[in-house]
Amino acid sequence: MENVDTIDFTQVLEDSVDTLRLSVNGTKTVLKFEGEMPNFLVGLQQYTHSEILPIMKGDEWSKELEI
């Protein structure tokens, strides 16, 4: 999220800062794109869809609901 101001929303599938999914602590987000990687993402960690799914189910991305 420290680089959120560099996101070109015309090159990713998210619409705006308001539609980003954030990690539980609010410091990370995941951006989706199709085709070639946008220049502003060069040098950042990349995952395939199948690689990111188990990560997004982890504690860093999902809070357990308290009943």
PQR file with spaces between the fields and no chain letter, atoms N, CA, C, O and H, PARSE charges and radii, in Angstrom:
ATOM       1  N    MET     1       0.819   -1.198    0.000 -0.4000 1.5000
ATOM       2  CA   MET     1       0.000    0.000    0.000 -0.0000 2.0000
ATOM       3  C    MET     1       0.863    1.262    0.000  0.5500 1.7000
ATOM       4  O    MET     1       0.363    2.350   -0.288 -0.5500 1.4000
ATOM       5  N    GLU     2       2.145    1.129    0.318 -0.4000 1.5000
ATOM       6  CA   GLU     2       2.990    2.315    0.300 -0.0000 2.0000
ATOM       7  C    GLU     2       3.153    2.869   -1.112  0.5500 1.7000
ATOM       8  O    GLU     2       3.524    4.031   -1.277 -0.5500 1.4000
ATOM       9  H    GLU     2       2.550    0.245    0.552  0.4000 1.0000
ATOM      10  N    ASN     3       2.882    2.052   -2.138 -0.4000 1.5000
ATOM      11  CA   ASN     3       2.994    2.490   -3.530 -0.0000 2.0000
ATOM      12  C    ASN     3       1.636    2.710   -4.192  0.5500 1.7000
ATOM      13  O    ASN     3       1.549    2.783   -5.418 -0.5500 1.4000
ATOM      14  H    ASN     3       2.581    1.108   -2.004  0.4000 1.0000
ATOM      15  N    VAL     4       0.586    2.814   -3.396 -0.4000 1.5000
ATOM      16  CA   VAL     4      -0.765    2.896   -3.951 -0.0000 2.0000
ATOM      17  C    VAL     4      -0.936    4.074   -4.906  0.5500 1.7000
ATOM      18  O    VAL     4      -1.750    4.009   -5.826 -0.5500 1.4000
ATOM      19  H    VAL     4       0.657    2.755   -2.400  0.4000 1.0000
ATOM      20  N    ASP     5      -0.191    5.132   -4.701 -0.4000 1.5000
ATOM      21  CA   ASP     5      -0.320    6.305   -5.567 -0.0000 2.0000
ATOM      22  C    ASP     5       0.276    6.084   -6.958  0.5500 1.7000
ATOM      23  O    ASP     5       0.093    6.915   -7.847 -0.5500 1.4000
ATOM      24  H    ASP     5       0.470    5.185   -3.953  0.4000 1.0000
ATOM      25  N    THR     6       0.989    4.967   -7.154 -0.4000 1.5000
ATOM      26  CA   THR     6       1.559    4.670   -8.471 -0.0000 2.0000
ATOM      27  C    THR     6       0.667    3.756   -9.309  0.5500 1.7000
ATOM      28  O    THR     6       0.988    3.472  -10.463 -0.5500 1.4000
ATOM      29  H    THR     6       1.137    4.291   -6.432  0.4000 1.0000
ATOM      30  N    ILE     7      -0.444    3.296   -8.746 -0.4000 1.5000
ATOM      31  CA   ILE     7      -1.323    2.372   -9.472 -0.0000 2.0000
ATOM      32  C    ILE     7      -2.031    3.101  -10.607  0.5500 1.7000
ATOM      33  O    ILE     7      -2.659    4.138  -10.398 -0.5500 1.4000
ATOM      34  H    ILE     7      -0.705    3.527   -7.809  0.4000 1.0000
ATOM      35  N    ASP     8      -1.921    2.548  -11.803 -0.4000 1.5000
ATOM      36  CA   ASP     8      -2.668    3.047  -12.959 -0.0000 2.0000
ATOM      37  C    ASP     8      -3.870    2.115  -13.115  0.5500 1.7000
ATOM      38  O    ASP     8      -3.745    1.015  -13.655 -0.5500 1.4000
ATOM      39  H    ASP     8      -1.410    1.705  -11.973  0.4000 1.0000
ATOM      40  N    PHE     9      -5.018    2.556  -12.645 -0.4000 1.5000
ATOM      41  CA   PHE     9      -6.203    1.709  -12.624 -0.0000 2.0000
ATOM      42  C    PHE     9      -6.745    1.385  -14.016  0.5500 1.7000
ATOM      43  O    PHE     9      -7.656    0.565  -14.143 -0.5500 1.4000
ATOM      44  H    PHE     9      -5.120    3.448  -12.206  0.4000 1.0000
ATOM      45  N    THR    10      -6.208    2.006  -15.053 -0.4000 1.5000
ATOM      46  CA   THR    10      -6.608    1.636  -16.416 -0.0000 2.0000
ATOM      47  C    THR    10      -5.886    0.371  -16.871  0.5500 1.7000
ATOM      48  O    THR    10      -6.251   -0.216  -17.890 -0.5500 1.4000
ATOM      49  H    THR    10      -5.469    2.672  -14.950  0.4000 1.0000
ATOM      50  N    GLN    11      -4.856   -0.058  -16.119 -0.4000 1.5000
ATOM      51  CA   GLN    11      -4.063   -1.217  -16.506 -0.0000 2.0000
ATOM      52  C    GLN    11      -4.305   -2.453  -15.631  0.5500 1.7000
ATOM      53  O    GLN    11      -3.709   -3.505  -15.862 -0.5500 1.4000
ATOM      54  H    GLN    11      -4.560    0.419  -15.291  0.4000 1.0000
ATOM      55  N    VAL    12      -5.173   -2.325  -14.633 -0.4000 1.5000
ATOM      56  CA   VAL    12      -5.489   -3.447  -13.751 -0.0000 2.0000
ATOM      57  C    VAL    12      -6.996   -3.644  -13.700  0.5500 1.7000
ATOM      58  O    VAL    12      -7.756   -2.797  -14.171 -0.5500 1.4000
ATOM      59  H    VAL    12      -5.657   -1.470  -14.445  0.4000 1.0000
ATOM      60  N    LEU    13      -7.426   -4.764  -13.127 -0.4000 1.5000
ATOM      61  CA   LEU    13      -8.851   -5.092  -13.102 -0.0000 2.0000
ATOM      62  C    LEU    13      -9.605   -4.412  -11.961  0.5500 1.7000
ATOM      63  O    LEU    13     -10.836   -4.414  -11.957 -0.5500 1.4000
ATOM      64  H    LEU    13      -6.809   -5.452  -12.745  0.4000 1.0000
ATOM      65  N    GLU    14      -8.905   -3.841  -11.009 -0.4000 1.5000
ATOM      66  CA   GLU    14      -9.562   -3.097   -9.936 -0.0000 2.0000
ATOM      67  C    GLU    14      -9.913   -1.701  -10.456  0.5500 1.7000
ATOM      68  O    GLU    14      -9.244   -1.163  -11.338 -0.5500 1.4000
ATOM      69  H    GLU    14      -7.905   -3.840  -11.011  0.4000 1.0000
ATOM      70  N    ASP    15     -10.981   -1.127   -9.887 -0.4000 1.5000
ATOM      71  CA   ASP    15     -11.476    0.168  -10.377 -0.0000 2.0000
ATOM      72  C    ASP    15     -10.825    1.384   -9.721  0.5500 1.7000
ATOM      73  O    ASP    15     -10.588    2.401  -10.374 -0.5500 1.4000
ATOM      74  H    ASP    15     -11.525   -1.563   -9.171  0.4000 1.0000
ATOM      75  N    SER    16     -10.538    1.268   -8.428 -0.4000 1.5000
ATOM      76  CA   SER    16     -10.036    2.421   -7.674 -0.0000 2.0000
ATOM      77  C    SER    16      -9.457    1.942   -6.351  0.5500 1.7000
ATOM      78  O    SER    16      -9.529    0.756   -6.028 -0.5500 1.4000
ATOM      79  H    SER    16     -10.730    0.442   -7.897  0.4000 1.0000
ATOM      80  N    VAL    17      -8.889    2.855   -5.594 -0.4000 1.5000
ATOM      81  CA   VAL    17      -8.370    2.524   -4.270 -0.0000 2.0000
ATOM      82  C    VAL    17      -9.475    1.931   -3.409  0.5500 1.7000
ATOM      83  O    VAL    17      -9.215    1.067   -2.571 -0.5500 1.4000
ATOM      84  H    VAL    17      -8.830    3.818   -5.857  0.4000 1.0000
ATOM      85  N    ASP    18     -10.695    2.386   -3.609 -0.4000 1.5000
ATOM      86  CA   ASP    18     -11.822    1.919   -2.799 -0.0000 2.0000
ATOM      87  C    ASP    18     -12.191    0.463   -3.058  0.5500 1.7000
ATOM      88  O    ASP    18     -12.870   -0.145   -2.232 -0.5500 1.4000
ATOM      89  H    ASP    18     -10.906    3.088   -4.289  0.4000 1.0000
ATOM      90  N    THR    19     -11.767   -0.111   -4.172 -0.4000 1.5000
ATOM      91  CA   THR    19     -12.122   -1.495   -4.480 -0.0000 2.0000
ATOM      92  C    THR    19     -10.990   -2.478   -4.217  0.5500 1.7000
ATOM      93  O    THR    19     -11.121   -3.663   -4.525 -0.5500 1.4000
ATOM      94  H    THR    19     -11.215    0.383   -4.844  0.4000 1.0000
ATOM      95  N    LEU    20      -9.881   -2.008   -3.655 -0.4000 1.5000
ATOM      96  CA   LEU    20      -8.752   -2.887   -3.377 -0.0000 2.0000
ATOM      97  C    LEU    20      -9.038   -3.774   -2.167  0.5500 1.7000
ATOM      98  O    LEU    20      -9.599   -3.318   -1.171 -0.5500 1.4000
ATOM      99  H    LEU    20      -9.774   -1.046   -3.405  0.4000 1.0000
ATOM     100  N    ARG    21      -8.650   -5.032   -2.264 -0.4000 1.5000
ATOM     101  CA   ARG    21      -8.713   -5.913   -1.101 -0.0000 2.0000
ATOM     102  C    ARG    21      -7.402   -5.720   -0.341  0.5500 1.7000
ATOM     103  O    ARG    21      -6.316   -5.818   -0.913 -0.5500 1.4000
ATOM     104  H    ARG    21      -8.194   -5.402   -3.073  0.4000 1.0000
ATOM     105  N    LEU    22      -7.522   -5.445    0.956 -0.4000 1.5000
ATOM     106  CA   LEU    22      -6.356   -5.190    1.785 -0.0000 2.0000
ATOM     107  C    LEU    22      -6.090   -6.355    2.724  0.5500 1.7000
ATOM     108  O    LEU    22      -7.003   -7.090    3.101 -0.5500 1.4000
ATOM     109  H    LEU    22      -8.404   -5.365    1.421  0.4000 1.0000
ATOM     110  N    SER    23      -4.824   -6.510    3.095 -0.4000 1.5000
ATOM     111  CA   SER    23      -4.467   -7.490    4.115 -0.0000 2.0000
ATOM     112  C    SER    23      -5.117   -7.068    5.435  0.5500 1.7000
ATOM     113  O    SER    23      -5.572   -5.933    5.576 -0.5500 1.4000
ATOM     114  H    SER    23      -4.083   -5.913    2.789  0.4000 1.0000
ATOM     115  N    VAL    24      -5.157   -7.980    6.386 -0.4000 1.5000
ATOM     116  CA   VAL    24      -5.788   -7.703    7.678 -0.0000 2.0000
ATOM     117  C    VAL    24      -5.207   -6.448    8.316  0.5500 1.7000
ATOM     118  O    VAL    24      -5.949   -5.650    8.889 -0.5500 1.4000
ATOM     119  H    VAL    24      -4.788   -8.902    6.272  0.4000 1.0000
ATOM     120  N    ASN    25      -3.893   -6.260    8.227 -0.4000 1.5000
ATOM     121  CA   ASN    25      -3.280   -5.079    8.846 -0.0000 2.0000
ATOM     122  C    ASN    25      -3.293   -3.846    7.933  0.5500 1.7000
ATOM     123  O    ASN    25      -2.808   -2.782    8.320 -0.5500 1.4000
ATOM     124  H    ASN    25      -3.290   -6.908    7.761  0.4000 1.0000
ATOM     125  N    GLY    26      -3.844   -3.988    6.731 -0.4000 1.5000
ATOM     126  CA   GLY    26      -4.011   -2.849    5.829 -0.0000 2.0000
ATOM     127  C    GLY    26      -2.765   -2.397    5.102  0.5500 1.7000
ATOM     128  O    GLY    26      -2.770   -1.328    4.490 -0.5500 1.4000
ATOM     129  H    GLY    26      -4.238   -4.852    6.417  0.4000 1.0000
ATOM     130  N    THR    27      -1.685   -3.184    5.149 -0.4000 1.5000
ATOM     131  CA   THR    27      -0.432   -2.748    4.533 -0.0000 2.0000
ATOM     132  C    THR    27      -0.192   -3.316    3.142  0.5500 1.7000
ATOM     133  O    THR    27       0.702   -2.851    2.436 -0.5500 1.4000
ATOM     134  H    THR    27      -1.681   -4.052    5.646  0.4000 1.0000
ATOM     135  N    LYS    28      -0.976   -4.318    2.733 -0.4000 1.5000
ATOM     136  CA   LYS    28      -0.757   -4.963    1.441 -0.0000 2.0000
ATOM     137  C    LYS    28      -2.062   -5.048    0.657  0.5500 1.7000
ATOM     138  O    LYS    28      -3.152   -5.049    1.228 -0.5500 1.4000
ATOM     139  H    LYS    28      -1.702   -4.697    3.307  0.4000 1.0000
ATOM     140  N    THR    29      -1.922   -5.121   -0.665 -0.4000 1.5000
ATOM     141  CA   THR    29      -3.055   -5.344   -1.548 -0.0000 2.0000
ATOM     142  C    THR    29      -2.600   -6.255   -2.681  0.5500 1.7000
ATOM     143  O    THR    29      -1.403   -6.453   -2.890 -0.5500 1.4000
ATOM     144  H    THR    29      -1.036   -5.120   -1.129  0.4000 1.0000
ATOM     145  N    VAL    30      -3.553   -6.799   -3.397 -0.4000 1.5000
ATOM     146  CA   VAL    30      -3.274   -7.641   -4.548 -0.0000 2.0000
ATOM     147  C    VAL    30      -3.928   -6.991   -5.757  0.5500 1.7000
ATOM     148  O    VAL    30      -5.099   -6.616   -5.711 -0.5500 1.4000
ATOM     149  H    VAL    30      -4.525   -6.638   -3.228  0.4000 1.0000
ATOM     150  N    LEU    31      -3.174   -6.859   -6.832 -0.4000 1.5000
ATOM     151  CA   LEU    31      -3.704   -6.306   -8.071 -0.0000 2.0000
ATOM     152  C    LEU    31      -3.765   -7.396   -9.121  0.5500 1.7000
ATOM     153  O    LEU    31      -2.859   -8.224   -9.216 -0.5500 1.4000
ATOM     154  H    LEU    31      -2.222   -7.164   -6.870  0.4000 1.0000
ATOM     155  N    LYS    32      -4.833   -7.401   -9.913 -0.4000 1.5000
ATOM     156  CA   LYS    32      -4.978   -8.362  -11.007 -0.0000 2.0000
ATOM     157  C    LYS    32      -4.852   -7.624  -12.329  0.5500 1.7000
ATOM     158  O    LYS    32      -5.332   -6.502  -12.488 -0.5500 1.4000
ATOM     159  H    LYS    32      -5.569   -6.728   -9.835  0.4000 1.0000
ATOM     160  N    PHE    33      -4.193   -8.286  -13.272 -0.4000 1.5000
ATOM     161  CA   PHE    33      -4.077   -7.720  -14.615 -0.0000 2.0000
ATOM     162  C    PHE    33      -4.132   -8.854  -15.622  0.5500 1.7000
ATOM     163  O    PHE    33      -3.880  -10.012  -15.290 -0.5500 1.4000
ATOM     164  H    PHE    33      -3.803   -9.197  -13.143  0.4000 1.0000
ATOM     165  N    GLU    34      -4.461   -8.507  -16.845 -0.4000 1.5000
ATOM     166  CA   GLU    34      -4.479   -9.479  -17.936 -0.0000 2.0000
ATOM     167  C    GLU    34      -3.437   -9.066  -18.958  0.5500 1.7000
ATOM     168  O    GLU    34      -3.218   -7.875  -19.183 -0.5500 1.4000
ATOM     169  H    GLU    34      -4.665   -7.566  -17.114  0.4000 1.0000
ATOM     170  N    GLY    35      -2.793  -10.046  -19.579 -0.4000 1.5000
ATOM     171  CA   GLY    35      -1.788   -9.741  -20.595 -0.0000 2.0000
ATOM     172  C    GLY    35      -0.459   -9.384  -19.977  0.5500 1.7000
ATOM     173  O    GLY    35      -0.061   -9.947  -18.958 -0.5500 1.4000
ATOM     174  H    GLY    35      -2.971  -11.013  -19.397  0.4000 1.0000
ATOM     175  N    GLU    36       0.226   -8.439  -20.603 -0.4000 1.5000
ATOM     176  CA   GLU    36       1.558   -8.042  -20.134 -0.0000 2.0000
ATOM     177  C    GLU    36       1.476   -7.304  -18.800  0.5500 1.7000
ATOM     178  O    GLU    36       0.508   -6.602  -18.505 -0.5500 1.4000
ATOM     179  H    GLU    36      -0.098   -7.982  -21.431  0.4000 1.0000
ATOM     180  N    MET    37       2.529   -7.492  -18.010 -0.4000 1.5000
ATOM     181  CA   MET    37       2.597   -6.832  -16.712 -0.0000 2.0000
ATOM     182  C    MET    37       2.748   -5.321  -16.897  0.5500 1.7000
ATOM     183  O    MET    37       3.615   -4.873  -17.646 -0.5500 1.4000
ATOM     184  H    MET    37       3.315   -8.062  -18.249  0.4000 1.0000
ATOM     185  N    PRO    38       1.906   -4.533  -16.216 -0.5600 1.5000
ATOM     186  CA   PRO    38       2.053   -3.073  -16.272  0.2800 2.0000
ATOM     187  C    PRO    38       3.422   -2.646  -15.723  0.5500 1.7000
ATOM     188  O    PRO    38       3.943   -3.254  -14.788 -0.5500 1.4000
ATOM     189  N    ASN    39       3.981   -1.613  -16.306 -0.4000 1.5000
ATOM     190  CA   ASN    39       5.309   -1.125  -15.901 -0.0000 2.0000
ATOM     191  C    ASN    39       5.398   -0.791  -14.424  0.5500 1.7000
ATOM     192  O    ASN    39       6.442   -1.018  -13.811 -0.5500 1.4000
ATOM     193  H    ASN    39       3.558   -1.119  -17.065  0.4000 1.0000
ATOM     194  N    PHE    40       4.336   -0.258  -13.833 -0.4000 1.5000
ATOM     195  CA   PHE    40       4.407    0.149  -12.433 -0.0000 2.0000
ATOM     196  C    PHE    40       4.480   -1.045  -11.481  0.5500 1.7000
ATOM     197  O    PHE    40       4.699   -0.865  -10.283 -0.5500 1.4000
ATOM     198  H    PHE    40       3.489   -0.073  -14.331  0.4000 1.0000
ATOM     199  N    LEU    41       4.296   -2.276  -12.004 -0.4000 1.5000
ATOM     200  CA   LEU    41       4.402   -3.474  -11.174 -0.0000 2.0000
ATOM     201  C    LEU    41       5.750   -4.190  -11.308  0.5500 1.7000
ATOM     202  O    LEU    41       6.011   -5.154  -10.589 -0.5500 1.4000
ATOM     203  H    LEU    41       4.118   -2.423  -12.977  0.4000 1.0000
ATOM     204  N    VAL    42       6.598   -3.729  -12.214 -0.4000 1.5000
ATOM     205  CA   VAL    42       7.909   -4.349  -12.415 -0.0000 2.0000
ATOM     206  C    VAL    42       8.694   -4.304  -11.101  0.5500 1.7000
ATOM     207  O    VAL    42       8.773   -3.262  -10.450 -0.5500 1.4000
ATOM     208  H    VAL    42       6.386   -2.946  -12.798  0.4000 1.0000
ATOM     209  N    GLY    43       9.262   -5.428  -10.728 -0.4000 1.5000
ATOM     210  CA   GLY    43      10.051   -5.513   -9.510 -0.0000 2.0000
ATOM     211  C    GLY    43       9.268   -5.902   -8.275  0.5500 1.7000
ATOM     212  O    GLY    43       9.855   -6.146   -7.221 -0.5500 1.4000
ATOM     213  H    GLY    43       9.198   -6.274  -11.257  0.4000 1.0000
ATOM     214  N    LEU    44       7.938   -5.965   -8.388 -0.4000 1.5000
ATOM     215  CA   LEU    44       7.108   -6.378   -7.262 -0.0000 2.0000
ATOM     216  C    LEU    44       6.784   -7.862   -7.379  0.5500 1.7000
ATOM     217  O    LEU    44       6.814   -8.427   -8.472 -0.5500 1.4000
ATOM     218  H    LEU    44       7.461   -5.767   -9.244  0.4000 1.0000
ATOM     219  N    GLN    45       6.475   -8.487   -6.254 -0.4000 1.5000
ATOM     220  CA   GLN    45       6.164   -9.908   -6.221 -0.0000 2.0000
ATOM     221  C    GLN    45       4.958  -10.211   -7.099  0.5500 1.7000
ATOM     222  O    GLN    45       3.968   -9.478   -7.086 -0.5500 1.4000
ATOM     223  H    GLN    45       6.451   -8.028   -5.365  0.4000 1.0000
ATOM     224  N    GLN    46       5.050  -11.301   -7.864 -0.4000 1.5000
ATOM     225  CA   GLN    46       3.940  -11.750   -8.699 -0.0000 2.0000
ATOM     226  C    GLN    46       3.594  -13.186   -8.366  0.5500 1.7000
ATOM     227  O    GLN    46       4.466  -13.984   -8.020 -0.5500 1.4000
ATOM     228  H    GLN    46       5.854  -11.896   -7.874  0.4000 1.0000
ATOM     229  N    TYR    47       2.313  -13.511   -8.474 -0.4000 1.5000
ATOM     230  CA   TYR    47       1.812  -14.857   -8.253 -0.0000 2.0000
ATOM     231  C    TYR    47       0.816  -15.194   -9.345  0.5500 1.7000
ATOM     232  O    TYR    47       0.150  -14.305   -9.875 -0.5500 1.4000
ATOM     233  H    TYR    47       1.605  -12.863   -8.756  0.4000 1.0000
ATOM     234  N    THR    48       0.709  -16.459   -9.682 -0.4000 1.5000
ATOM     235  CA   THR    48      -0.373  -16.904  -10.547 -0.0000 2.0000
ATOM     236  C    THR    48      -1.639  -16.999   -9.689  0.5500 1.7000
ATOM     237  O    THR    48      -1.573  -16.921   -8.463 -0.5500 1.4000
ATOM     238  H    THR    48       1.251  -17.181   -9.251  0.4000 1.0000
ATOM     239  N    HIS    49      -2.771  -17.166  -10.335 -0.4000 1.5000
ATOM     240  CA   HIS    49      -4.025  -17.290   -9.601 -0.0000 2.0000
ATOM     241  C    HIS    49      -3.973  -18.475   -8.640  0.5500 1.7000
ATOM     242  O    HIS    49      -4.383  -18.356   -7.485 -0.5500 1.4000
ATOM     243  H    HIS    49      -2.825  -17.230  -11.331  0.4000 1.0000
ATOM     244  N    SER    50      -3.474  -19.612   -9.110 -0.4000 1.5000
ATOM     245  CA   SER    50      -3.419  -20.801   -8.245 -0.0000 2.0000
ATOM     246  C    SER    50      -2.415  -20.626   -7.099  0.5500 1.7000
ATOM     247  O    SER    50      -2.592  -21.232   -6.042 -0.5500 1.4000
ATOM     248  H    SER    50      -3.141  -19.709  -10.048  0.4000 1.0000
ATOM     249  N    GLU    51      -1.388  -19.831   -7.279 -0.4000 1.5000
ATOM     250  CA   GLU    51      -0.424  -19.580   -6.204 -0.0000 2.0000
ATOM     251  C    GLU    51      -0.977  -18.638   -5.135  0.5500 1.7000
ATOM     252  O    GLU    51      -0.683  -18.797   -3.950 -0.5500 1.4000
ATOM     253  H    GLU    51      -1.244  -19.340   -8.138  0.4000 1.0000
ATOM     254  N    ILE    52      -1.777  -17.657   -5.555 -0.4000 1.5000
ATOM     255  CA   ILE    52      -2.241  -16.654   -4.597 -0.0000 2.0000
ATOM     256  C    ILE    52      -3.427  -17.144   -3.764  0.5500 1.7000
ATOM     257  O    ILE    52      -3.635  -16.654   -2.654 -0.5500 1.4000
ATOM     258  H    ILE    52      -2.015  -17.527   -6.518  0.4000 1.0000
ATOM     259  N    LEU    53      -4.205  -18.096   -4.271 -0.4000 1.5000
ATOM     260  CA   LEU    53      -5.385  -18.550   -3.535 -0.0000 2.0000
ATOM     261  C    LEU    53      -5.077  -19.028   -2.123  0.5500 1.7000
ATOM     262  O    LEU    53      -5.725  -18.556   -1.189 -0.5500 1.4000
ATOM     263  H    LEU    53      -4.037  -18.495   -5.173  0.4000 1.0000
ATOM     264  N    PRO    54      -4.126  -19.938   -1.908 -0.5600 1.5000
ATOM     265  CA   PRO    54      -3.853  -20.348   -0.522  0.2800 2.0000
ATOM     266  C    PRO    54      -3.289  -19.212    0.339  0.5500 1.7000
ATOM     267  O    PRO    54      -3.530  -19.174    1.546 -0.5500 1.4000
ATOM     268  N    ILE    55      -2.553  -18.302   -0.264 -0.4000 1.5000
ATOM     269  CA   ILE    55      -2.020  -17.161    0.480 -0.0000 2.0000
ATOM     270  C    ILE    55      -3.165  -16.292    0.987  0.5500 1.7000
ATOM     271  O    ILE    55      -3.157  -15.858    2.139 -0.5500 1.4000
ATOM     272  H    ILE    55      -2.358  -18.333   -1.245  0.4000 1.0000
ATOM     273  N    MET    56      -4.151  -16.038    0.128 -0.4000 1.5000
ATOM     274  CA   MET    56      -5.287  -15.186    0.498 -0.0000 2.0000
ATOM     275  C    MET    56      -6.174  -15.826    1.561  0.5500 1.7000
ATOM     276  O    MET    56      -6.952  -15.135    2.218 -0.5500 1.4000
ATOM     277  H    MET    56      -4.158  -16.391   -0.808  0.4000 1.0000
ATOM     278  N    LYS    57      -6.064  -17.128    1.730 -0.4000 1.5000
ATOM     279  CA   LYS    57      -6.837  -17.824    2.769 -0.0000 2.0000
ATOM     280  C    LYS    57      -6.100  -17.836    4.108  0.5500 1.7000
ATOM     281  O    LYS    57      -6.659  -18.269    5.116 -0.5500 1.4000
ATOM     282  H    LYS    57      -5.432  -17.690    1.196  0.4000 1.0000
ATOM     283  N    GLY    58      -4.859  -17.369    4.128 -0.4000 1.5000
ATOM     284  CA   GLY    58      -4.047  -17.364    5.342 -0.0000 2.0000
ATOM     285  C    GLY    58      -4.436  -16.243    6.299  0.5500 1.7000
ATOM     286  O    GLY    58      -5.241  -15.370    5.975 -0.5500 1.4000
ATOM     287  H    GLY    58      -4.405  -17.018    3.309  0.4000 1.0000
ATOM     288  N    ASP    59      -3.843  -16.296    7.482 -0.4000 1.5000
ATOM     289  CA   ASP    59      -4.150  -15.329    8.544 -0.0000 2.0000
ATOM     290  C    ASP    59      -3.852  -13.885    8.157  0.5500 1.7000
ATOM     291  O    ASP    59      -4.508  -12.965    8.647 -0.5500 1.4000
ATOM     292  H    ASP    59      -3.190  -17.006    7.746  0.4000 1.0000
ATOM     293  N    GLU    60      -2.878  -13.681    7.293 -0.4000 1.5000
ATOM     294  CA   GLU    60      -2.515  -12.318    6.906 -0.0000 2.0000
ATOM     295  C    GLU    60      -3.624  -11.633    6.088  0.5500 1.7000
ATOM     296  O    GLU    60      -3.704  -10.406    6.043 -0.5500 1.4000
ATOM     297  H    GLU    60      -2.346  -14.428    6.895  0.4000 1.0000
ATOM     298  N    TRP    61      -4.469  -12.439    5.448 -0.4000 1.5000
ATOM     299  CA   TRP    61      -5.501  -11.895    4.560 -0.0000 2.0000
ATOM     300  C    TRP    61      -6.925  -12.152    5.024  0.5500 1.7000
ATOM     301  O    TRP    61      -7.860  -11.529    4.520 -0.5500 1.4000
ATOM     302  H    TRP    61      -4.404  -13.436    5.484  0.4000 1.0000
ATOM     303  N    SER    62      -7.103  -13.048    5.965 -0.4000 1.5000
ATOM     304  CA   SER    62      -8.463  -13.420    6.382 -0.0000 2.0000
ATOM     305  C    SER    62      -8.565  -13.412    7.910  0.5500 1.7000
ATOM     306  O    SER    62      -7.770  -14.046    8.605 -0.5500 1.4000
ATOM     307  H    SER    62      -6.344  -13.554    6.374  0.4000 1.0000
ATOM     308  N    LYS    63      -9.544  -12.691    8.404 -0.4000 1.5000
ATOM     309  CA   LYS    63      -9.807  -12.695    9.833 -0.0000 2.0000
ATOM     310  C    LYS    63     -10.786  -13.803   10.154  0.5500 1.7000
ATOM     311  O    LYS    63     -11.716  -14.063    9.390 -0.5500 1.4000
ATOM     312  H    LYS    63     -10.190  -12.176    7.840  0.4000 1.0000
ATOM     313  N    GLU    64     -10.578  -14.451   11.278 -0.4000 1.5000
ATOM     314  CA   GLU    64     -11.565  -15.420   11.738 -0.0000 2.0000
ATOM     315  C    GLU    64     -12.695  -14.651   12.384  0.5500 1.7000
ATOM     316  O    GLU    64     -12.470  -13.720   13.157 -0.5500 1.4000
ATOM     317  H    GLU    64      -9.822  -14.240   11.899  0.4000 1.0000
ATOM     318  N    LEU    65     -13.911  -15.049   12.060 -0.4000 1.5000
ATOM     319  CA   LEU    65     -15.068  -14.377   12.653 -0.0000 2.0000
ATOM     320  C    LEU    65     -15.259  -14.849   14.080  0.5500 1.7000
ATOM     321  O    LEU    65     -15.220  -16.045   14.366 -0.5500 1.4000
ATOM     322  H    LEU    65     -14.093  -15.806   11.432  0.4000 1.0000
ATOM     323  N    GLU    66     -15.466  -13.892   14.972 -0.4000 1.5000
ATOM     324  CA   GLU    66     -15.724  -14.227   16.358 -0.0000 2.0000
ATOM     325  C    GLU    66     -17.223  -14.348   16.552  0.5500 1.7000
ATOM     326  O    GLU    66     -17.994  -13.490   16.123 -0.5500 1.4000
ATOM     327  H    GLU    66     -15.498  -12.920   14.739  0.4000 1.0000
ATOM     328  N    ILE    67     -17.623  -15.432   17.207 -0.4000 1.5000
ATOM     329  CA   ILE    67     -19.065  -15.661   17.427 -0.0000 2.0000
ATOM     330  C    ILE    67     -19.398  -15.420   18.871  0.5500 1.7000
ATOM     331  O    ILE    67     -20.555  -15.557   19.269 -0.5500 1.4000
ATOM     332  H    ILE    67     -16.996  -16.130   17.555  0.4000 1.0000
